[in-house]
């Protein structure tokens, strides 16, 4: 049995809402589990979550919202290197 990611922290230098077309870079930090970690990013528009990337090993994501919306949320989903299935933990 492999250890699983226990938590994911997400940080950004900019808080929502930002003016439209302002690039925002997010950084995820996973803990627990087995490195190297894989991340998948998702956006919440106030109604639904939409995955916007495939699983990647990089822990940064740059997003440029097309509208100013305080309901937007960005989530990093993480899994351990040996896991080819679903996420083990997520952070918003």
N, C-alpha and C positions, 0 to 999 in steps of 0.2 A: 504494500500500500504506500503510495507516494503522499507526502504532505501537501496540503491544499493552501492556497492563498487565503489568509484570514482577514485582510482588510486592504482597501485601496484609498489613498488620499489623493485629492485633486486640487491643484492650485492654479491661480492665474493672477497676473498683475492688474487686470481690469475687472471691475464688477459690472453686472448687468443693471440697467440697460445701457448700451453704448449706441452712439449714432450709427445709422445704417452704413454698411461697407467699411466698418472698422475691423481690421483683423485682430483676433484675440488668440493668444497661444496658451494652451493648457498643458500642465505637466502632471502625470500620474506617478505615484509611488506605491508599489505593492509591497506587502510584508507577509511573512510566512511562506509556505509553499516552497517551490524549488525553482531557482533562477536557472537560465534566463526566463523572464516572464514574457507573456504575450498579452497585448492589449487590443481591445476593440472599442471604438468610440461611438457614442449615440447622442442624439439631440432630442430634447423634449420641447415641443412648441406650445405647450399649454394644454394640449389634448392627448397627444400620443408620443411614445418613444420611437425613434427611427434610428437603426444602426447605420452609420455613415462611413464606416471603414470595415475592411476585412481584418482578421487577426494579424497584428504586426508586432515586431519586437521593439520598435521605438516607443518611448513613453511620452512623446509630445504630440500635440494635435493643434493645428491652427485652423480656426473657423472664422468665416466672415459672414455675420448675419446680414440678411438683406433688408431687415426691418428692425426698428427699436421695439423690443418686447421684453418686459420684466419677467414674463412667464417662462422664457427660455431657460433650459437647464442643459448642462453638458455632463455626460457620465462616461467614466472609464470603466470598462469591464476587464477583468484580469483572470488569467489562468497560468498554471505552472507549465514549465517547458515540456514535460512529458504528457500533458493533457491535450488531446486532440478533439475534445468534446466541448461542452458548454463552459460558461464562465464559472469561476469559483467564488469570486467576490466582486463587488462594484462600489464605486465611490462617485459622488456627485459634487 
